[in-house]
């Protein structure tokens, strides 16, 4: 039996509420990878991989918690444009 992530334990309504909070927050607000995964439809392993390879969203650590600012996330994902589907293979 696999271990459920925080995202797996959240209801659809809880996820929608987190997305609403994200977009309503000021640009300097910080969020966990779970919230960004909901908003930007990415997996938690995707965020982990991007942190390890150094080509992800800038982040900070507070103990064991990884935090991202809203503005950094917006900037990162707004730059993700491509000329063809083959150039988007690893995003």
C-alpha positions as CSV (number, residue, x, y, z in Angstrom):
1,X,0.0,0.0,0.0
2,X,1.5,3.3,-1.0
3,X,1.6,6.3,1.3
4,X,-0.9,9.1,0.6
5,X,0.6,12.6,0.0
6,X,-0.9,15.7,1.5
7,X,-2.5,16.3,-1.9
8,X,-4.0,12.9,-2.1
9,X,-5.8,13.5,1.3
10,X,-7.3,16.8,0.1
11,X,-10.8,17.0,-1.3
12,X,-11.6,18.8,-4.5
13,X,-13.2,21.6,-2.5
14,X,-10.1,22.0,-0.3
15,X,-7.9,22.2,-3.4
16,X,-10.1,24.8,-5.0
17,X,-10.0,26.8,-1.8
18,X,-6.2,26.7,-1.8
19,X,-6.1,27.9,-5.4
20,X,-8.4,30.8,-4.5
21,X,-6.2,31.7,-1.5
22,X,-3.1,31.7,-3.8
23,X,-4.6,34.1,-6.4
24,X,-6.0,36.4,-3.7
25,X,-2.7,36.6,-1.8
26,X,-0.2,39.4,-2.3
27,X,2.7,38.7,-4.6
28,X,5.2,38.4,-1.7
29,X,3.2,35.7,0.1
30,X,4.8,32.3,0.4
31,X,3.3,29.0,-0.4
32,X,4.3,25.3,-0.1
33,X,4.9,23.0,-3.0
34,X,1.5,21.4,-2.4
35,X,-0.3,24.7,-3.1
36,X,1.8,25.4,-6.2
37,X,1.1,21.8,-7.4
38,X,-2.6,22.5,-7.2
39,X,-2.4,25.9,-8.9
40,X,0.0,24.9,-11.7
41,X,-1.1,21.3,-12.1
42,X,2.4,19.8,-11.4
43,X,3.3,16.8,-9.3
44,X,5.3,17.0,-6.1
45,X,8.1,14.9,-7.6
46,X,8.3,17.6,-10.4
47,X,9.0,20.3,-7.8
48,X,11.6,18.0,-6.1
49,X,13.3,17.3,-9.4
50,X,13.4,21.0,-10.3
51,X,14.9,21.9,-6.9
52,X,17.6,19.2,-7.3
53,X,18.6,20.2,-10.9
54,X,18.6,23.9,-10.0
55,X,16.3,24.9,-12.9
56,X,13.1,25.4,-10.9
57,X,11.4,28.2,-9.0
58,X,13.6,29.9,-6.4
59,X,12.7,28.7,-3.0
60,X,13.6,29.0,0.7
61,X,13.5,26.6,3.5
62,X,12.0,27.0,6.9
63,X,13.1,23.9,8.8
64,X,11.9,21.0,6.6
65,X,9.3,23.1,4.8
66,X,10.0,24.4,1.3
67,X,8.5,27.8,0.5
68,X,8.0,29.6,-2.7
69,X,6.9,33.2,-3.2
70,X,3.8,33.8,-5.4
71,X,5.7,36.3,-7.6
72,X,8.6,33.8,-8.2
73,X,6.1,31.1,-9.2
74,X,4.2,33.5,-11.5
75,X,7.5,34.6,-13.1
76,X,8.7,31.1,-13.6
77,X,5.6,29.7,-15.2
78,X,5.0,32.8,-17.4
79,X,8.4,32.2,-18.9
80,X,7.5,28.6,-19.9
81,X,6.7,29.2,-23.6
82,X,7.9,27.0,-26.4
83,X,8.3,27.0,-30.2
84,X,7.4,23.3,-30.6
85,X,6.1,20.3,-28.6
86,X,9.6,18.7,-28.8
87,X,11.2,21.6,-27.0
88,X,8.7,21.2,-24.1
89,X,9.6,17.5,-23.5
90,X,11.2,18.0,-20.1
91,X,9.1,20.7,-18.5
